[in-house]
Structures are given as structure tokens and as C-alpha cells.
Amino acid sequence: MTTTLAFVCVQNAGRSQMSTAFAERERDRRNLEYDILTGGTRPAESVHEEVIDAMREIGIDLSDRTPRAITDEELAHSTVVATMGCSTLTLPDGVESHDWALDDPDGKSPEAVAAIRDEIERRVVALFDSLE
């Protein structure tokens, strides 16, 4: 069975987009065959500019990403679902879930967004460590 990681928040415009980018990087660094999904329960029109800027600072480009809805079917077929502290999701038995309770970066200062970004990076790396 393929390992599928899903990163979910309401707008899919900040925390879950950063999580997804770090997960993609970590998957590639570790040469793993994981599927990585991202989505929101009420997707925004675009990724927050402050998030794009914070990720650009560390060499990750999110400017071409678009928030999208996550489906119940995608969640049901996920191995692990990480929510960002804003979830009311009900997941089926057998899906491991983590609620990371992260601050929303929308409208925050560059320093605050960078701190959220760095915490997300730590959590994604720890998640990959726990799965290996």
C-alpha cells in the first residue's frame, strides 16, 4: 500500500501549503515513494503572499500553487492526515491524524510567518522520522 500524507487546513493558503512543500522536499531527500496531498475545507483564491515570501526566503517557490478542496475520499485513503489547528474533520478508523495547532500566518509580520514556517518544517521532519 502506498503511504499517503495529507496536509489540511481551512483555506489551504498558508500552513498546509508550507507543510506540503516541506513534505515534498523531505520525500525527495529520503528517496521515498510517498503520495502527498493538500487541501482545504473552504479553499481561498490564492496562497497568502506572506507565505509565498517566507518560503521564497529559504528557496522554496509557492507562487504557482493554488488552494484546492480536499475530498472525503482522499482523506479516507490517506495514511496520515495532519491538520493545522483548524480542523473539524472526522476521519475513518485506520487513518492516523495529527492536529498541529499552528497559528494562521495570514496577515502576520514576516518574523511571525518565518517562525510558523520553521515550526512546520520541524514537525514535517519529525513526522517523516516517525514513519521510517
Contacts in CASP RR format, 6 or more apart in sequence:
PFRMAT RR
TARGET T0000
AUTHOR 0000-0000-0000
METHOD contacts of the structure
MODEL  1
MTTTLAFVCVQNAGRSQMSTAFAERERDRRNLEYDILTGGTRPAESVHEE
VIDAMREIGIDLSDRTPRAITDEELAHSTVVATMGCSTLTLPDGVESHDW
ALDDPDGKSPEAVAAIRDEIERRVVALFDSLE
1 79 0 8 1.000
2 33 0 8 1.000
2 34 0 8 1.000
2 35 0 8 1.000
3 32 0 8 1.000
3 33 0 8 1.000
3 34 0 8 1.000
3 35 0 8 1.000
3 79 0 8 1.000
3 80 0 8 1.000
3 131 0 8 1.000
4 34 0 8 1.000
4 35 0 8 1.000
4 36 0 8 1.000
4 37 0 8 1.000
4 77 0 8 1.000
4 78 0 8 1.000
4 79 0 8 1.000
4 80 0 8 1.000
5 23 0 8 1.000
5 34 0 8 1.000
5 35 0 8 1.000
5 36 0 8 1.000
5 37 0 8 1.000
5 78 0 8 1.000
5 79 0 8 1.000
5 80 0 8 1.000
5 81 0 8 1.000
5 82 0 8 1.000
5 127 0 8 1.000
6 36 0 8 1.000
6 37 0 8 1.000
6 38 0 8 1.000
6 39 0 8 1.000
6 70 0 8 1.000
6 74 0 8 1.000
6 75 0 8 1.000
6 78 0 8 1.000
6 80 0 8 1.000
6 81 0 8 1.000
6 82 0 8 1.000
7 15 0 8 1.000
7 16 0 8 1.000
7 19 0 8 1.000
7 20 0 8 1.000
7 23 0 8 1.000
7 36 0 8 1.000
7 37 0 8 1.000
7 38 0 8 1.000
7 39 0 8 1.000
7 81 0 8 1.000
7 82 0 8 1.000
7 84 0 8 1.000
8 16 0 8 1.000
8 38 0 8 1.000
8 39 0 8 1.000
8 40 0 8 1.000
8 41 0 8 1.000
8 70 0 8 1.000
8 75 0 8 1.000
8 81 0 8 1.000
8 82 0 8 1.000
8 83 0 8 1.000
8 84 0 8 1.000
8 87 0 8 1.000
8 89 0 8 1.000
9 15 0 8 1.000
9 16 0 8 1.000
9 39 0 8 1.000
9 40 0 8 1.000
9 41 0 8 1.000
9 83 0 8 1.000
9 84 0 8 1.000
9 85 0 8 1.000
9 86 0 8 1.000
9 87 0 8 1.000
10 40 0 8 1.000
10 41 0 8 1.000
10 42 0 8 1.000
10 86 0 8 1.000
11 40 0 8 1.000
11 42 0 8 1.000
11 43 0 8 1.000
11 44 0 8 1.000
11 67 0 8 1.000
11 106 0 8 1.000
12 38 0 8 1.000
12 39 0 8 1.000
12 40 0 8 1.000
12 43 0 8 1.000
12 44 0 8 1.000
12 67 0 8 1.000
12 68 0 8 1.000
12 69 0 8 1.000
12 70 0 8 1.000
13 43 0 8 1.000
13 44 0 8 1.000
13 46 0 8 1.000
13 47 0 8 1.000
13 48 0 8 1.000
13 51 0 8 1.000
13 67 0 8 1.000
13 106 0 8 1.000
14 47 0 8 1.000
14 48 0 8 1.000
14 51 0 8 1.000
14 104 0 8 1.000
14 105 0 8 1.000
14 106 0 8 1.000
15 84 0 8 1.000
15 100 0 8 1.000
15 102 0 8 1.000
15 104 0 8 1.000
15 105 0 8 1.000
15 116 0 8 1.000
15 120 0 8 1.000
16 38 0 8 1.000
16 39 0 8 1.000
16 40 0 8 1.000
16 84 0 8 1.000
17 38 0 8 1.000
17 47 0 8 1.000
17 51 0 8 1.000
17 62 0 8 1.000
17 65 0 8 1.000
17 67 0 8 1.000
18 51 0 8 1.000
18 54 0 8 1.000
18 55 0 8 1.000
18 62 0 8 1.000
18 105 0 8 1.000
18 116 0 8 1.000
18 117 0 8 1.000
18 120 0 8 1.000
18 121 0 8 1.000
19 38 0 8 1.000
19 82 0 8 1.000
19 84 0 8 1.000
19 120 0 8 1.000
19 123 0 8 1.000
19 124 0 8 1.000
20 36 0 8 1.000
20 37 0 8 1.000
20 38 0 8 1.000
21 55 0 8 1.000
21 60 0 8 1.000
21 62 0 8 1.000
22 60 0 8 1.000
22 120 0 8 1.000
22 121 0 8 1.000
22 124 0 8 1.000
22 125 0 8 1.000
23 34 0 8 1.000
23 36 0 8 1.000
23 124 0 8 1.000
23 127 0 8 1.000
23 128 0 8 1.000
24 36 0 8 1.000
25 60 0 8 1.000
26 124 0 8 1.000
26 125 0 8 1.000
26 128 0 8 1.000
27 34 0 8 1.000
27 36 0 8 1.000
27 128 0 8 1.000
30 128 0 8 1.000
30 132 0 8 1.000
32 128 0 8 1.000
37 70 0 8 1.000
37 74 0 8 1.000
37 78 0 8 1.000
38 68 0 8 1.000
38 70 0 8 1.000
39 67 0 8 1.000
39 68 0 8 1.000
39 69 0 8 1.000
39 70 0 8 1.000
40 67 0 8 1.000
40 68 0 8 1.000
40 69 0 8 1.000
40 70 0 8 1.000
41 69 0 8 1.000
41 70 0 8 1.000
41 87 0 8 1.000
41 88 0 8 1.000
41 89 0 8 1.000
43 67 0 8 1.000
43 68 0 8 1.000
43 69 0 8 1.000
44 67 0 8 1.000
45 67 0 8 1.000
46 66 0 8 1.000
46 67 0 8 1.000
47 62 0 8 1.000
47 63 0 8 1.000
47 65 0 8 1.000
47 66 0 8 1.000
47 67 0 8 1.000
48 105 0 8 1.000
48 106 0 8 1.000
48 107 0 8 1.000
50 105 0 8 1.000
50 106 0 8 1.000
50 107 0 8 1.000
50 108 0 8 1.000
50 110 0 8 1.000
50 113 0 8 1.000
51 62 0 8 1.000
51 105 0 8 1.000
51 113 0 8 1.000
51 117 0 8 1.000
52 61 0 8 1.000
52 62 0 8 1.000
52 63 0 8 1.000
53 110 0 8 1.000
53 113 0 8 1.000
54 105 0 8 1.000
54 110 0 8 1.000
54 113 0 8 1.000
54 114 0 8 1.000
54 116 0 8 1.000
54 117 0 8 1.000
55 61 0 8 1.000
55 62 0 8 1.000
55 117 0 8 1.000
56 62 0 8 1.000
56 63 0 8 1.000
57 114 0 8 1.000
58 117 0 8 1.000
75 81 0 8 1.000
75 89 0 8 1.000
75 91 0 8 1.000
75 92 0 8 1.000
75 95 0 8 1.000
76 91 0 8 1.000
76 92 0 8 1.000
76 95 0 8 1.000
78 95 0 8 1.000
79 95 0 8 1.000
79 96 0 8 1.000
80 95 0 8 1.000
80 96 0 8 1.000
80 97 0 8 1.000
80 98 0 8 1.000
80 127 0 8 1.000
80 131 0 8 1.000
81 89 0 8 1.000
81 91 0 8 1.000
81 95 0 8 1.000
81 96 0 8 1.000
81 97 0 8 1.000
81 98 0 8 1.000
82 97 0 8 1.000
82 98 0 8 1.000
82 99 0 8 1.000
82 100 0 8 1.000
82 123 0 8 1.000
82 127 0 8 1.000
83 89 0 8 1.000
83 97 0 8 1.000
83 98 0 8 1.000
83 99 0 8 1.000
83 100 0 8 1.000
84 99 0 8 1.000
84 100 0 8 1.000
84 101 0 8 1.000
84 102 0 8 1.000
84 104 0 8 1.000
85 99 0 8 1.000
85 100 0 8 1.000
85 101 0 8 1.000
85 102 0 8 1.000
86 104 0 8 1.000
87 99 0 8 1.000
89 97 0 8 1.000
91 97 0 8 1.000
98 127 0 8 1.000
100 120 0 8 1.000
100 123 0 8 1.000
102 116 0 8 1.000
102 119 0 8 1.000
102 120 0 8 1.000
103 112 0 8 1.000
103 116 0 8 1.000
105 112 0 8 1.000
105 113 0 8 1.000
105 116 0 8 1.000
105 117 0 8 1.000
108 116 0 8 1.000
END
